[in-house]
């Protein structure tokens, strides 16, 4: 496990790469362990400091994550890099601790219906699992993060109850998780919804460190990021190439794209510590391995001031 601390600069934004978990989890073709770890190592070399590297869930439930321990063992650890893993229960927490993760992430849906679809249990039962394994993280000195899925809307229920969100966050924080991730599981977030959710949490839990996790289902993922920056949120979760989408939510498409997010941040004067061209090269590797075009735009177009010779351009005729 490594000591993790973000730079003191007030212009720094932490980008957490979730592609190795959220991007790959619903792929039917098993991604070889060496490929998963190799991509993470490539992203570490590009300057990415925070990862959702894998998930210690039941291999029967998510076969793609069956090699969680093996992936962790192949990652080339560097000082200042945080490796987070999703953990559903005490058994998963013990496995994650043995693999020396830097952070364990609990996940509970703010929608009862989605919680049943995603975890096959109620919100209260999912929170009870977190309460049971939080002491395991504390025992091994591992940080905790609490993720709230469907925080901005549910495809089954519509608007989610703010009381549910606050109950989940309260349980997380009472048991040692100061880091709170708000998940836009199916791309239902809009700037007004993000504003009222973040402000409600801040009013009740001012000490919470909030991260935002957007999907681009309706094309406004980066608009939500801009709104989050205005609200003072300085951590965002994204996936290489825009890969991903919740397998338990109808209509869900990919996460916001890491390269596009970093491009936006850099163009707006924010710091990430990430080499954008090296990041885009990894995204192209992912696209090549997947054998299909991914939604990411920057890896296709390149920098804004990337110039083209006049002789290479098509000309109008006639």
C-alpha positions as CSV (number, residue, x, y, z in Angstrom):
1,X,0.0,0.0,0.0
2,X,1.2,3.5,-0.8
3,X,0.8,6.8,0.9
4,X,-1.5,9.0,-1.2
5,X,-1.7,12.7,-1.2
6,X,-2.9,15.1,-3.9
7,X,-0.8,18.2,-4.8
8,X,-1.4,21.3,-2.8
9,X,-2.2,23.4,-5.9
10,X,-5.7,24.9,-5.9
11,X,-5.8,24.2,-9.6
12,X,-5.3,20.5,-9.3
13,X,-8.1,18.1,-10.3
14,X,-7.8,14.4,-9.4
15,X,-8.8,12.1,-12.3
16,X,-9.7,8.5,-11.2
17,X,-9.5,6.0,-14.0
18,X,-12.3,3.4,-13.6
19,X,-11.9,1.7,-17.0
20,X,-10.2,-1.5,-15.6
21,X,-13.3,-2.1,-13.4
22,X,-16.3,-0.2,-14.7
23,X,-15.2,-0.2,-18.3
24,X,-14.4,-4.0,-18.5
25,X,-17.0,-5.4,-16.1
26,X,-19.7,-6.0,-18.6
27,X,-17.5,-7.2,-21.5
28,X,-18.5,-10.7,-22.5
29,X,-15.1,-11.6,-23.8
30,X,-12.7,-12.2,-20.9
31,X,-9.9,-9.6,-20.9
32,X,-6.6,-11.4,-20.1
33,X,-5.1,-10.5,-16.8
34,X,-1.9,-9.3,-18.4
35,X,-3.8,-6.9,-20.6
36,X,-5.7,-5.4,-17.7
37,X,-2.5,-4.9,-15.6
38,X,-0.5,-3.7,-18.6
39,X,-3.1,-1.0,-19.3
40,X,-3.0,0.2,-15.7
41,X,0.8,0.2,-15.8
42,X,0.7,2.3,-19.0
43,X,-1.7,4.8,-17.4
44,X,0.6,5.0,-14.3
45,X,3.5,5.9,-16.7
46,X,1.2,8.5,-18.3
47,X,0.8,10.2,-14.9
48,X,-2.6,8.9,-13.8
49,X,-2.5,8.8,-9.9
50,X,-5.8,7.2,-9.0
51,X,-7.5,4.0,-10.2
52,X,-10.5,1.9,-9.6
53,X,-8.4,-1.1,-10.5
54,X,-10.7,-4.1,-10.0
55,X,-13.5,-5.5,-8.0
56,X,-13.5,-8.3,-5.4
57,X,-17.0,-9.5,-6.1
58,X,-18.1,-13.0,-6.6
59,X,-16.7,-14.5,-9.9
60,X,-20.0,-16.0,-10.6
61,X,-21.7,-12.6,-10.5
62,X,-19.1,-10.8,-12.5
63,X,-16.8,-13.3,-14.3
64,X,-14.7,-10.5,-15.8
65,X,-13.4,-9.6,-12.3
66,X,-12.5,-13.2,-11.3
67,X,-8.7,-12.3,-11.6
68,X,-8.8,-9.4,-9.2
69,X,-5.9,-10.6,-7.0
70,X,-3.8,-11.5,-10.0
71,X,-4.3,-8.1,-11.6
72,X,-3.3,-6.4,-8.4
73,X,-0.1,-8.5,-8.2
74,X,1.0,-7.5,-11.7
75,X,0.6,-3.7,-11.2
76,X,3.9,-1.9,-10.9
77,X,3.3,0.2,-7.8
78,X,4.7,3.7,-7.7
79,X,4.7,6.2,-4.8
80,X,1.7,8.5,-4.9
81,X,-0.6,6.2,-6.9
82,X,-3.8,5.0,-5.3
83,X,-5.3,1.6,-6.2
84,X,-8.9,1.2,-5.2
85,X,-11.1,-1.9,-5.5
86,X,-14.8,-2.4,-5.1
87,X,-15.7,-4.6,-2.2
88,X,-19.2,-6.0,-1.6
89,X,-18.8,-7.9,1.7
90,X,-16.4,-9.1,4.4
91,X,-15.1,-12.0,2.2
92,X,-14.3,-9.5,-0.5
93,X,-12.7,-7.2,2.0
94,X,-10.3,-9.9,3.2
95,X,-9.3,-10.7,-0.4
96,X,-8.8,-7.0,-1.1
97,X,-6.6,-6.6,2.0
98,X,-4.5,-9.6,1.0
99,X,-4.0,-8.1,-2.4
100,X,-2.8,-4.9,-0.7
101,X,-5.3,-2.4,-2.1
102,X,-4.9,1.2,-1.1
103,X,-8.6,1.9,-0.7
104,X,-11.8,-0.2,-0.5
105,X,-14.9,1.1,-2.1
106,X,-18.4,0.2,-0.9
107,X,-21.3,0.6,-3.3
108,X,-25.0,1.0,-2.5
109,X,-27.7,2.3,-4.9
110,X,-29.9,5.2,-3.7
111,X,-32.8,3.4,-5.5
112,X,-34.3,0.3,-3.9
113,X,-35.1,-1.2,-7.2
114,X,-31.6,-0.7,-8.7
115,X,-30.1,-2.0,-5.5
116,X,-32.0,-5.2,-5.9
117,X,-31.0,-5.5,-9.6
118,X,-27.4,-4.7,-8.9
119,X,-26.7,-6.4,-5.6
120,X,-29.8,-8.6,-5.1
121,X,-30.5,-7.0,-1.8
122,X,-32.1,-3.9,-0.2
123,X,-30.4,-0.6,0.6
124,X,-30.4,-1.5,4.3
125,X,-28.9,-4.9,3.7
126,X,-26.2,-3.5,1.4
127,X,-25.3,-0.9,4.1
128,X,-25.2,-3.7,6.7
129,X,-22.5,-5.4,4.6
130,X,-20.5,-2.2,4.6
131,X,-20.8,-1.8,8.3
132,X,-19.6,-5.4,8.7
133,X,-16.5,-5.1,6.6
134,X,-15.4,-1.5,7.4
135,X,-13.5,-2.8,10.5
136,X,-11.5,-5.1,8.2
137,X,-10.3,-2.0,6.3
138,X,-9.5,-0.2,9.5
139,X,-7.6,-3.3,10.8
140,X,-5.2,-3.2,7.9
141,X,-5.0,0.6,7.6
142,X,-6.8,0.7,4.3
143,X,-8.8,3.8,3.4
144,X,-12.5,3.6,2.7
145,X,-14.6,5.2,0.0
146,X,-18.4,5.0,-0.2
147,X,-20.0,5.0,-3.7
148,X,-23.7,6.0,-4.1
149,X,-25.0,4.5,-7.3
150,X,-28.0,6.0,-9.2
151,X,-27.3,9.2,-7.2
152,X,-28.9,11.4,-9.9
153,X,-31.7,9.2,-11.0
154,X,-32.9,5.6,-11.5
155,X,-34.1,4.1,-14.8
156,X,-36.7,2.1,-12.8
157,X,-37.9,4.7,-10.3
158,X,-37.1,8.1,-11.8
159,X,-36.0,10.7,-9.3
160,X,-34.3,9.2,-6.2
161,X,-35.1,10.2,-2.7
162,X,-32.6,12.6,-1.2
163,X,-33.3,10.9,2.1
164,X,-31.9,7.7,0.7
165,X,-28.8,9.4,-0.5
166,X,-28.2,11.1,2.9
167,X,-28.8,7.9,4.8
168,X,-26.2,6.1,2.7
169,X,-23.7,8.9,3.1
170,X,-24.3,9.1,6.8
171,X,-23.6,5.4,7.2
172,X,-20.5,5.5,5.1
173,X,-19.1,8.5,7.1
174,X,-20.1,7.1,10.5
175,X,-18.0,4.0,9.7
176,X,-14.9,5.8,8.5
177,X,-15.4,6.6,4.8
178,X,-14.8,10.3,4.3
179,X,-14.5,9.9,0.5
180,X,-17.9,9.8,-1.1
181,X,-18.4,9.1,-4.8
182,X,-21.7,10.0,-6.4
183,X,-22.5,7.8,-9.4
184,X,-24.5,8.8,-12.4
185,X,-25.1,5.1,-13.2
186,X,-27.3,5.6,-16.2
187,X,-26.5,9.1,-17.4
188,X,-29.5,10.8,-15.8
189,X,-27.5,13.7,-14.2
190,X,-28.1,17.2,-15.3
191,X,-26.4,20.3,-13.9
192,X,-29.4,21.3,-11.7
193,X,-29.7,17.7,-10.3
194,X,-25.9,17.6,-9.6
195,X,-26.1,21.0,-7.8
196,X,-28.9,20.1,-5.5
197,X,-27.4,16.7,-4.6
198,X,-23.9,18.1,-3.9
199,X,-25.2,21.0,-1.9
200,X,-27.5,18.7,0.2
201,X,-24.6,16.5,1.1
202,X,-22.3,19.4,1.8
203,X,-24.8,21.0,4.0
204,X,-25.2,17.9,6.1
205,X,-21.7,16.5,5.8
206,X,-19.3,19.4,5.2
207,X,-16.3,17.2,5.9
208,X,-17.1,14.8,3.0
209,X,-14.6,14.6,0.1
210,X,-16.9,14.3,-2.9
211,X,-16.0,12.7,-6.2
212,X,-18.4,12.7,-9.2
213,X,-18.8,9.8,-11.6
214,X,-20.7,10.7,-14.8
215,X,-21.9,8.7,-17.8
216,X,-22.4,10.2,-21.1
217,X,-25.7,8.6,-22.0
218,X,-27.4,11.8,-23.0
219,X,-24.3,13.7,-24.2
220,X,-23.9,16.1,-21.2
221,X,-21.3,14.3,-19.1
222,X,-18.7,17.0,-19.6
223,X,-21.2,19.7,-19.0
224,X,-21.9,18.1,-15.6
225,X,-18.1,18.2,-15.0
226,X,-18.0,21.9,-15.7
227,X,-20.8,22.4,-13.2
228,X,-19.1,20.2,-10.7
229,X,-15.9,22.3,-11.0
230,X,-18.1,25.4,-10.3
231,X,-19.4,23.7,-7.2
232,X,-15.8,23.1,-6.0
233,X,-15.6,19.4,-6.6
234,X,-12.0,18.4,-7.5
235,X,-12.2,14.7,-8.2
236,X,-13.8,12.9,-11.2
237,X,-14.1,9.3,-12.3
238,X,-13.8,8.4,-16.0
239,X,-13.0,5.5,-18.3
240,X,-10.4,5.2,-21.1
241,X,-12.1,5.6,-24.4
242,X,-15.5,6.1,-22.8
243,X,-15.8,2.4,-22.2
244,X,-18.4,1.0,-19.8
245,X,-22.0,1.1,-18.7
246,X,-23.9,-0.6,-15.9
247,X,-24.9,-4.1,-16.9
248,X,-27.9,-3.9,-14.5
249,X,-29.5,-0.7,-15.9
250,X,-31.4,-0.6,-19.2
251,X,-30.1,2.0,-21.6
252,X,-26.8,2.8,-19.8
253,X,-23.9,3.7,-22.0
254,X,-20.3,4.4,-21.3
255,X,-18.6,6.6,-18.7
256,X,-17.3,10.0,-19.6
257,X,-14.0,9.5,-21.5
258,X,-10.8,10.0,-19.6
259,X,-8.8,11.6,-22.5
260,X,-11.7,13.9,-23.3
261,X,-12.0,14.9,-19.6
262,X,-8.3,15.6,-19.2
263,X,-8.3,17.6,-22.5
264,X,-11.2,19.7,-21.2
265,X,-9.5,20.3,-17.8
266,X,-6.2,21.3,-19.4
267,X,-7.8,23.6,-21.9
268,X,-9.6,25.3,-18.9
269,X,-6.4,25.8,-17.0
270,X,-6.7,22.9,-14.5
271,X,-3.8,20.7,-13.6
272,X,-3.9,16.9,-13.6
273,X,-0.3,15.7,-13.8
274,X,-1.3,13.5,-16.7
275,X,0.5,13.4,-20.1
276,X,-2.5,13.7,-22.4
277,X,-0.8,12.3,-25.5
278,X,0.5,9.2,-23.6
279,X,-3.0,8.8,-22.1
280,X,-4.6,8.9,-25.6
281,X,-2.1,6.3,-26.8
282,X,-3.3,3.9,-24.1
283,X,-6.9,4.6,-25.1
284,X,-6.1,3.7,-28.7
285,X,-4.5,0.5,-27.4
286,X,-7.8,-0.3,-25.6
287,X,-9.8,0.5,-28.7
288,X,-7.6,-1.8,-30.8
289,X,-7.8,-4.6,-28.3
290,X,-11.6,-4.3,-28.1
291,X,-11.9,-4.5,-31.8
292,X,-14.5,-1.8,-32.1
293,X,-14.7,2.0,-32.2
294,X,-15.0,3.6,-28.7
295,X,-16.8,6.9,-28.0
296,X,-13.6,8.9,-27.1
297,X,-13.0,11.9,-29.3
298,X,-9.6,13.2,-28.3
299,X,-7.8,10.1,-29.3
300,X,-9.2,10.5,-32.8
301,X,-8.9,14.2,-33.3
302,X,-5.9,15.2,-31.2
303,X,-5.0,18.6,-29.8
304,X,-6.9,21.7,-30.7
305,X,-3.9,23.3,-32.4
306,X,-2.8,20.1,-34.2
307,X,-2.2,21.5,-37.7
308,X,-2.7,19.8,-41.0
309,X,-0.8,20.6,-44.2
310,X,-2.8,22.3,-46.9
311,X,-1.8,19.6,-49.4
312,X,-3.4,16.9,-47.2
313,X,-6.8,18.6,-47.1
314,X,-9.6,17.7,-49.4
315,X,-10.6,20.6,-51.7
316,X,-14.0,21.6,-53.1
317,X,-14.3,20.9,-56.8
318,X,-16.6,22.7,-59.2
